[in-house]
């Protein structure tokens, strides 16, 4: 699912375009680097499949919104980024020279809580009706994250 792909990306040492914020409660996406690193490349030479079905960054933002992520304003205090959360430091290098930096947040997307990923639901019409009726919308983590 999209949240699991995002979780794997933000925790991958090989991916430079997606990083946790300083508190490990949100993620930064460098649009230019993301497009270059994950959207422009076709299937890898080693037979690796495309990660996303789109090559349009706007479609990624739409998916984030459909899964309940909210865009936050990027401020100097929140811009310390890295492979894991770390405290913000004065003059911290954001490491994102390639394009606009986007900061997204979801209450169930946390650095230290992969178990919360099951609570991230896609806001489809059917799921919205279930939630409005007070019913639970269920999903499960892939076996490798359980």
KEDREN-563349 format. One line per field, with one value per atom (N, C-alpha, C): residue number from 1; residue in one letter; atom name; x, y, z. Coordinates in nm, 2 decimals. Example, Ala and Ser with C-alpha at 12.3 -4.5 7.8 and 13.67 -1.06 7.14 Angstrom:
REM residues 2
i: 1;1;1;2;2;2
aa: a;a;a;s;s;s
at: N;CA;C;N;CA;C
px: 1.32;1.23;1.32;1.28;1.37;1.29
py: -0.57;-0.45;-0.33;-0.22;-0.11;0.00
pz: 0.78;0.78;0.78;0.71;0.71;0.79
This chain:
REM residues 146
i: 1;1;1;2;2;2;3;3;3;4;4;4;5;5;5;6;6;6;7;7;7;8;8;8;9;9;9;10;10;10;11;11;11;12;12;12;13;13;13;14;14;14;15;15;15;16;16;16;17;17;17;18;18;18;19;19;19;20;20;20;21;21;21;22;22;22;23;23;23;24;24;24;25;25;25;26;26;26;27;27;27;28;28;28;29;29;29;30;30;30;31;31;31;32;32;32;33;33;33;34;34;34;35;35;35;36;36;36;37;37;37;38;38;38;39;39;39;40;40;40;41;41;41;42;42;42;43;43;43;44;44;44;45;45;45;46;46;46;47;47;47;48;48;48;49;49;49;50;50;50;51;51;51;52;52;52;53;53;53;54;54;54;55;55;55;56;56;56;57;57;57;58;58;58;59;59;59;60;60;60;61;61;61;62;62;62;63;63;63;64;64;64;65;65;65;66;66;66;67;67;67;68;68;68;69;69;69;70;70;70;71;71;71;72;72;72;73;73;73;74;74;74;75;75;75;76;76;76;77;77;77;78;78;78;79;79;79;80;80;80;81;81;81;82;82;82;83;83;83;84;84;84;85;85;85;86;86;86;87;87;87;88;88;88;89;89;89;90;90;90;91;91;91;92;92;92;93;93;93;94;94;94;95;95;95;96;96;96;97;97;97;98;98;98;99;99;99;100;100;100;101;101;101;102;102;102;103;103;103;104;104;104;105;105;105;106;106;106;107;107;107;108;108;108;109;109;109;110;110;110;111;111;111;112;112;112;113;113;113;114;114;114;115;115;115;116;116;116;117;117;117;118;118;118;119;119;119;120;120;120;121;121;121;122;122;122;123;123;123;124;124;124;125;125;125;126;126;126;127;127;127;128;128;128;129;129;129;130;130;130;131;131;131;132;132;132;133;133;133;134;134;134;135;135;135;136;136;136;137;137;137;138;138;138;139;139;139;140;140;140;141;141;141;142;142;142;143;143;143;144;144;144;145;145;145;146;146;146
aa: x;x;x;x;x;x;x;x;x;x;x;x;x;x;x;x;x;x;x;x;x;x;x;x;x;x;x;x;x;x;x;x;x;x;x;x;x;x;x;x;x;x;x;x;x;x;x;x;x;x;x;x;x;x;x;x;x;x;x;x;x;x;x;x;x;x;x;x;x;x;x;x;x;x;x;x;x;x;x;x;x;x;x;x;x;x;x;x;x;x;x;x;x;x;x;x;x;x;x;x;x;x;x;x;x;x;x;x;x;x;x;x;x;x;x;x;x;x;x;x;x;x;x;x;x;x;x;x;x;x;x;x;x;x;x;x;x;x;x;x;x;x;x;x;x;x;x;x;x;x;x;x;x;x;x;x;x;x;x;x;x;x;x;x;x;x;x;x;x;x;x;x;x;x;x;x;x;x;x;x;x;x;x;x;x;x;x;x;x;x;x;x;x;x;x;x;x;x;x;x;x;x;x;x;x;x;x;x;x;x;x;x;x;x;x;x;x;x;x;x;x;x;x;x;x;x;x;x;x;x;x;x;x;x;x;x;x;x;x;x;x;x;x;x;x;x;x;x;x;x;x;x;x;x;x;x;x;x;x;x;x;x;x;x;x;x;x;x;x;x;x;x;x;x;x;x;x;x;x;x;x;x;x;x;x;x;x;x;x;x;x;x;x;x;x;x;x;x;x;x;x;x;x;x;x;x;x;x;x;x;x;x;x;x;x;x;x;x;x;x;x;x;x;x;x;x;x;x;x;x;x;x;x;x;x;x;x;x;x;x;x;x;x;x;x;x;x;x;x;x;x;x;x;x;x;x;x;x;x;x;x;x;x;x;x;x;x;x;x;x;x;x;x;x;x;x;x;x;x;x;x;x;x;x;x;x;x;x;x;x;x;x;x;x;x;x;x;x;x;x;x;x;x;x;x;x;x;x;x;x;x;x;x;x;x;x;x;x;x;x;x;x;x;x;x;x;x;x;x;x;x;x;x;x;x;x;x;x
at: N;CA;C;N;CA;C;N;CA;C;N;CA;C;N;CA;C;N;CA;C;N;CA;C;N;CA;C;N;CA;C;N;CA;C;N;CA;C;N;CA;C;N;CA;C;N;CA;C;N;CA;C;N;CA;C;N;CA;C;N;CA;C;N;CA;C;N;CA;C;N;CA;C;N;CA;C;N;CA;C;N;CA;C;N;CA;C;N;CA;C;N;CA;C;N;CA;C;N;CA;C;N;CA;C;N;CA;C;N;CA;C;N;CA;C;N;CA;C;N;CA;C;N;CA;C;N;CA;C;N;CA;C;N;CA;C;N;CA;C;N;CA;C;N;CA;C;N;CA;C;N;CA;C;N;CA;C;N;CA;C;N;CA;C;N;CA;C;N;CA;C;N;CA;C;N;CA;C;N;CA;C;N;CA;C;N;CA;C;N;CA;C;N;CA;C;N;CA;C;N;CA;C;N;CA;C;N;CA;C;N;CA;C;N;CA;C;N;CA;C;N;CA;C;N;CA;C;N;CA;C;N;CA;C;N;CA;C;N;CA;C;N;CA;C;N;CA;C;N;CA;C;N;CA;C;N;CA;C;N;CA;C;N;CA;C;N;CA;C;N;CA;C;N;CA;C;N;CA;C;N;CA;C;N;CA;C;N;CA;C;N;CA;C;N;CA;C;N;CA;C;N;CA;C;N;CA;C;N;CA;C;N;CA;C;N;CA;C;N;CA;C;N;CA;C;N;CA;C;N;CA;C;N;CA;C;N;CA;C;N;CA;C;N;CA;C;N;CA;C;N;CA;C;N;CA;C;N;CA;C;N;CA;C;N;CA;C;N;CA;C;N;CA;C;N;CA;C;N;CA;C;N;CA;C;N;CA;C;N;CA;C;N;CA;C;N;CA;C;N;CA;C;N;CA;C;N;CA;C;N;CA;C;N;CA;C;N;CA;C;N;CA;C;N;CA;C;N;CA;C;N;CA;C;N;CA;C;N;CA;C;N;CA;C;N;CA;C;N;CA;C;N;CA;C;N;CA;C;N;CA;C;N;CA;C;N;CA;C;N;CA;C;N;CA;C;N;CA;C;N;CA;C;N;CA;C;N;CA;C;N;CA;C;N;CA;C;N;CA;C;N;CA;C;N;CA;C;N;CA;C
px: 0.08;0.00;0.09;0.03;0.10;0.17;0.10;0.17;0.29;0.28;0.40;0.51;0.48;0.59;0.66;0.58;0.63;0.72;0.68;0.75;0.89;0.89;1.01;1.10;1.05;1.13;1.20;1.12;1.17;1.28;1.27;1.37;1.48;1.48;1.58;1.71;1.82;1.95;1.98;1.92;1.95;1.87;1.76;1.67;1.71;1.74;1.78;1.67;1.56;1.46;1.35;1.34;1.24;1.31;1.28;1.35;1.25;1.27;1.20;1.23;1.13;1.16;1.23;1.27;1.36;1.29;1.16;1.09;1.05;1.06;1.02;0.87;0.80;0.65;0.60;0.69;0.65;0.76;0.74;0.84;0.86;0.98;1.02;1.04;0.98;1.01;1.06;1.18;1.24;1.18;1.10;1.03;1.12;1.22;1.31;1.39;1.44;1.52;1.43;1.30;1.21;1.17;1.15;1.11;1.23;1.35;1.47;1.50;1.49;1.53;1.42;1.29;1.19;1.08;1.07;0.96;1.01;1.13;1.17;1.23;1.29;1.36;1.25;1.27;1.19;1.23;1.18;1.23;1.38;1.43;1.58;1.64;1.77;1.84;1.84;1.82;1.82;1.68;1.59;1.45;1.36;1.41;1.33;1.21;1.10;0.97;0.97;0.88;0.86;0.80;0.83;0.78;0.64;0.62;0.49;0.44;0.31;0.26;0.26;0.29;0.29;0.43;0.44;0.57;0.54;0.42;0.38;0.38;0.46;0.47;0.33;0.25;0.12;0.03;0.05;-0.02;0.02;0.15;0.20;0.14;0.13;0.07;-0.07;-0.14;-0.28;-0.30;-0.21;-0.21;-0.19;-0.09;-0.07;-0.20;-0.26;-0.39;-0.50;-0.51;-0.61;-0.59;-0.46;-0.43;-0.42;-0.47;-0.48;-0.36;-0.26;-0.14;-0.18;-0.12;-0.15;-0.02;-0.02;0.10;0.12;0.24;0.28;0.37;0.37;0.46;0.60;0.70;0.84;0.90;0.95;1.01;1.15;1.24;1.38;1.39;1.30;1.30;1.27;1.19;1.15;1.23;1.34;1.40;1.52;1.55;1.66;1.61;1.69;1.64;1.76;1.73;1.83;1.76;1.84;1.78;1.69;1.71;1.62;1.60;1.51;1.48;1.60;1.63;1.74;1.70;1.76;1.72;1.76;1.68;1.71;1.83;1.92;2.04;2.04;2.10;2.11;2.20;2.15;2.22;2.23;2.13;2.14;2.12;2.20;2.19;2.08;1.98;1.86;1.90;2.01;2.05;1.96;1.88;1.78;1.80;1.90;1.92;1.85;1.78;1.72;1.58;1.50;1.37;1.29;1.17;1.09;1.08;1.09;1.09;0.94;0.88;0.75;0.75;0.67;0.67;0.52;0.51;0.38;0.37;0.25;0.23;0.10;0.11;-0.01;0.01;-0.10;-0.08;-0.04;-0.06;-0.03;0.10;0.18;0.30;0.41;0.47;0.57;0.70;0.81;0.94;0.95;0.90;0.92;0.80;0.70;0.57;0.52;0.59;0.54;0.41;0.38;0.25;0.13;0.15;0.04;0.00;0.08;0.05;-0.08;-0.13;-0.26;-0.37;-0.35;-0.46;-0.47;-0.37;-0.38;-0.47;-0.58;-0.68;-0.69;-0.71;-0.74;-0.88;-0.90;-1.03;-1.11;-1.16;-1.25;-1.40;-1.49;-1.63;-1.68;-1.65;-1.70;-1.64;-1.51;-1.44;-1.50;-1.52;-1.57;-1.71;-1.80;-1.93;-1.92;-1.82;-1.81;-1.76;-1.67;-1.62;-1.73;-1.81;-1.92;-2.03;-2.04;-2.14;-2.08;-1.95;-1.89;-1.84;-1.82;-1.77;-1.62;-1.55;-1.40;-1.37;-1.27;-1.22;-1.09;-1.08;-0.97;-0.87;-0.75;-0.64;-0.54;-0.44;-0.34;-0.20;-0.10;0.03;0.08;0.17;0.23;0.31;0.33;0.40;0.53;0.61;0.74;0.75;0.63;0.62;0.55;0.49;0.41;0.50
py: -0.12;0.00;0.12;0.24;0.36;0.40;0.39;0.43;0.34;0.21;0.12;0.15;0.18;0.22;0.35;0.44;0.57;0.54;0.45;0.41;0.35;0.26;0.20;0.30;0.40;0.50;0.59;0.64;0.73;0.66;0.53;0.46;0.40;0.42;0.36;0.45;0.39;0.48;0.51;0.44;0.46;0.58;0.62;0.72;0.85;0.95;1.08;1.19;1.16;1.27;1.27;1.17;1.16;1.14;1.22;1.21;1.25;1.19;1.23;1.37;1.44;1.57;1.54;1.65;1.64;1.56;1.57;1.50;1.36;1.32;1.19;1.17;1.29;1.29;1.33;1.36;1.40;1.37;1.40;1.38;1.49;1.51;1.61;1.54;1.60;1.55;1.66;1.64;1.74;1.70;1.79;1.76;1.73;1.82;1.79;1.66;1.64;1.52;1.39;1.40;1.29;1.26;1.36;1.34;1.27;1.32;1.26;1.12;1.10;0.97;0.86;0.90;0.79;0.80;0.91;0.92;0.91;0.97;0.98;0.85;0.77;0.64;0.54;0.47;0.36;0.23;0.12;-0.01;-0.02;-0.06;-0.07;-0.17;-0.16;-0.25;-0.39;-0.40;-0.53;-0.59;-0.54;-0.59;-0.54;-0.44;-0.38;-0.31;-0.33;-0.27;-0.12;-0.04;0.09;0.10;0.19;0.20;0.26;0.36;0.43;0.42;0.42;0.40;0.54;0.65;0.78;0.84;0.93;1.01;1.16;1.18;1.32;1.34;1.44;1.46;1.50;1.57;1.61;1.49;1.38;1.26;1.20;1.22;1.17;1.25;1.38;1.47;1.44;1.41;1.37;1.24;1.14;1.02;1.05;1.14;1.17;1.23;1.32;1.38;1.27;1.18;1.07;0.98;0.97;0.89;0.97;1.09;1.17;1.25;1.27;1.35;1.49;1.58;1.72;1.79;1.89;1.97;2.07;2.08;2.18;2.29;2.40;2.51;2.47;2.48;2.45;2.57;2.56;2.67;2.63;2.73;2.70;2.61;2.62;2.53;2.39;2.36;2.23;2.16;2.23;2.18;2.09;2.06;1.96;1.82;1.77;1.64;1.54;1.42;1.31;1.18;1.07;0.94;0.90;0.97;0.95;1.08;1.09;1.22;1.26;1.39;1.44;1.58;1.63;1.77;1.87;1.98;2.09;2.16;2.20;2.28;2.41;2.51;2.64;2.62;2.67;2.66;2.53;2.44;2.30;2.30;2.22;2.20;2.11;2.17;2.09;1.98;2.00;1.90;1.88;1.98;1.97;2.09;2.08;2.19;2.18;2.07;2.04;2.09;2.13;2.17;2.21;2.24;2.28;2.17;2.21;2.12;2.11;2.00;1.98;1.90;1.95;1.88;1.83;1.70;1.63;1.57;1.56;1.50;1.42;1.31;1.22;1.17;1.18;1.13;0.99;0.91;0.77;0.73;0.83;0.80;0.86;0.77;0.81;0.72;0.78;0.72;0.59;0.59;0.48;0.39;0.41;0.34;0.28;0.18;0.12;0.05;0.01;-0.05;0.04;0.17;0.26;0.27;0.22;0.22;0.16;0.06;0.00;0.10;0.21;0.31;0.41;0.41;0.50;0.44;0.51;0.46;0.55;0.50;0.58;0.63;0.76;0.82;0.80;0.68;0.65;0.69;0.69;0.72;0.62;0.49;0.38;0.40;0.42;0.44;0.56;0.67;0.79;0.76;0.69;0.65;0.56;0.47;0.39;0.47;0.56;0.64;0.74;0.79;0.88;0.80;0.67;0.59;0.53;0.57;0.52;0.38;0.33;0.20;0.21;0.10;0.09;0.05;0.11;0.08;0.00;-0.12;-0.21;-0.22;-0.25;-0.29;-0.36;-0.42;-0.49;-0.46;-0.47;-0.45;-0.57;-0.54;-0.66;-0.74;-0.87;-0.96;-0.91;-0.84;-0.80;-0.68;-0.62;-0.51;-0.54;-0.66;-0.70;-0.74
pz: 0.00;0.00;0.00;-0.03;-0.04;0.09;0.21;0.33;0.36;0.33;0.35;0.26;0.13;0.04;0.09;0.14;0.19;0.32;0.40;0.52;0.48;0.38;0.34;0.28;0.20;0.14;0.24;0.34;0.44;0.53;0.54;0.62;0.55;0.41;0.33;0.33;0.35;0.34;0.20;0.10;-0.04;-0.10;-0.03;-0.08;-0.01;-0.09;-0.04;-0.05;-0.12;-0.15;-0.04;0.05;0.15;0.28;0.38;0.51;0.62;0.74;0.86;0.90;0.96;1.02;1.15;1.22;1.34;1.45;1.46;1.57;1.53;1.40;1.36;1.35;1.34;1.33;1.20;1.11;0.97;0.88;0.75;0.65;0.56;0.51;0.42;0.28;0.18;0.04;-0.04;-0.10;-0.19;-0.33;-0.38;-0.50;-0.62;-0.64;-0.76;-0.75;-0.63;-0.61;-0.62;-0.56;-0.56;-0.71;-0.79;-0.93;-1.00;-0.97;-1.04;-0.99;-0.86;-0.80;-0.81;-0.80;-0.79;-0.90;-0.97;-1.07;-1.21;-1.24;-1.38;-1.43;-1.34;-1.38;-1.41;-1.52;-1.55;-1.47;-1.51;-1.44;-1.44;-1.33;-1.32;-1.41;-1.43;-1.52;-1.46;-1.33;-1.27;-1.27;-1.35;-1.35;-1.24;-1.17;-1.06;-1.12;-1.05;-1.10;-1.05;-1.12;-1.08;-0.95;-0.87;-0.73;-0.74;-0.82;-0.84;-0.98;-1.00;-1.14;-1.21;-1.14;-1.20;-1.21;-1.30;-1.31;-1.27;-1.22;-1.19;-1.03;-0.99;-0.84;-0.79;-0.86;-0.82;-0.78;-0.85;-0.82;-0.69;-0.65;-0.52;-0.41;-0.43;-0.33;-0.32;-0.42;-0.42;-0.33;-0.35;-0.27;-0.13;-0.10;0.04;0.10;0.03;0.08;0.10;0.00;0.02;0.14;0.18;0.29;0.42;0.42;0.54;0.58;0.49;0.52;0.50;0.58;0.57;0.55;0.46;0.43;0.53;0.58;0.68;0.62;0.68;0.64;0.68;0.59;0.62;0.68;0.81;0.88;0.91;0.93;0.97;1.09;1.19;1.31;1.28;1.17;1.14;1.03;0.98;0.86;0.89;1.01;1.03;0.98;0.89;0.83;0.83;0.82;0.81;0.79;0.81;0.79;0.91;1.02;1.14;1.20;1.30;1.36;1.44;1.44;1.52;1.56;1.67;1.71;1.61;1.60;1.51;1.57;1.48;1.53;1.45;1.51;1.44;1.31;1.20;1.08;1.02;1.06;1.01;0.85;0.79;0.64;0.61;0.53;0.49;0.39;0.32;0.22;0.10;0.07;-0.04;-0.13;-0.22;-0.31;-0.44;-0.47;-0.60;-0.63;-0.53;-0.56;-0.43;-0.45;-0.33;-0.23;-0.10;0.01;0.07;0.07;0.12;0.25;0.35;0.48;0.50;0.52;0.54;0.67;0.73;0.86;0.86;0.93;0.95;1.10;1.18;1.32;1.33;1.23;1.24;1.16;1.12;1.05;1.13;1.21;1.31;1.30;1.32;1.31;1.39;1.51;1.60;1.62;1.53;1.54;1.41;1.35;1.23;1.25;1.37;1.40;1.37;1.37;1.34;1.20;1.11;0.96;0.93;1.01;0.98;1.00;1.07;1.10;0.99;0.89;0.78;0.67;0.65;0.55;0.44;0.32;0.20;0.21;0.19;0.20;0.07;0.06;-0.05;-0.01;-0.10;-0.07;0.03;0.01;0.10;0.23;0.24;0.37;0.45;0.37;0.44;0.49;0.42;0.47;0.60;0.60;0.72;0.84;0.81;0.92;0.97;0.88;0.92;1.00;0.97;1.04;1.18;1.21;1.33;1.32;1.20;1.18;1.16;1.19;1.17;1.03;0.98;0.85;0.87;0.83;0.86;0.74;0.78;0.68;0.76;0.70;0.77;0.71;0.80;0.75;0.67;0.57;0.50;0.61;0.58;0.67;0.72;0.63;0.67;0.76;0.79;0.88;1.01;1.02;1.14;1.25
